Amino acid sequence: MCVGETIYRLRRERNLSQGDLADRLNVSRQSVSRWETGGAVPELDKLIRMSHLFGVTLDELYEQEPDAGLR
């Protein structure tokens, strides 16, 4: 799962619209949309604020499935 999918899932679990999340992070709704679709990655300060807002660690927010090619 990429960070955008995680943001989308956590946002939906908390019944927040993209606009609601954008307002809480002082960004545009389009920024949230780009994060969720993989068109951009949030800056570290936004990731930290989201981790606090969602009540998860940065690791959980940025969790990705392990690459099967790595050993």
N, C-alpha and C positions, 0 to 999 in steps of 0.2 A: 504494500500500500504506500503510495507516495504522500508527501506532506499535504498536498492539495486535497486528496481524498480524505485524509484524517481531519483536516479543517472542516470540510463539508459535513462529515459524519458528526463531529462534535457540535458543530453549529446547529444542525438539524435536531440532534438529541436534546438540545436546550431550547428548542423552538425559537431560534433567532433567525431573522431574515438576513440577507447579505447586508442590507442597509443598517440593521441593528448592530451587527458586528463592526461594520465600517465606522459607525458613529462612536462606538466604544474605543476604537483604536485610532480615531482621528485620521482616517484614510477615506478614499472614495469607495463607493459600492463597486465600481469597476475594478479597483485593486483587489478586492475580495474575490470577485469573479475570476480574475486572471490567476490568483493563487489556486483557486479550486479547480480550474481547468488545466493547470500546469503551464500556463503562459508566463508566469513569473513566480518567484519565490519571495516570501516575506523577509524583510530585514530582521536581524537578530533582535532588535528592541521590540518589534511587533510579535515575534515568536515568543519572547519572554512574557509580554503582556497577555497573549493568548493562553499561554500555559497557566497563568494565574487565573484568568477569566474562566477557563474550562476546568481548572482544578486537576491538571495533569502535569507531569514532568516534561521537560524539553525532549527527553528521550522518547517518551510516549507520543508526543506531538509529532516528532520527526521520524517515528518508527517506520522502517521499511522492511519488507520481507527479505530474509537473507538470500544472497546470490548463490544459486546452486553450484556455480562454478568455483566458489571460494572454498578452500579446505583448511 
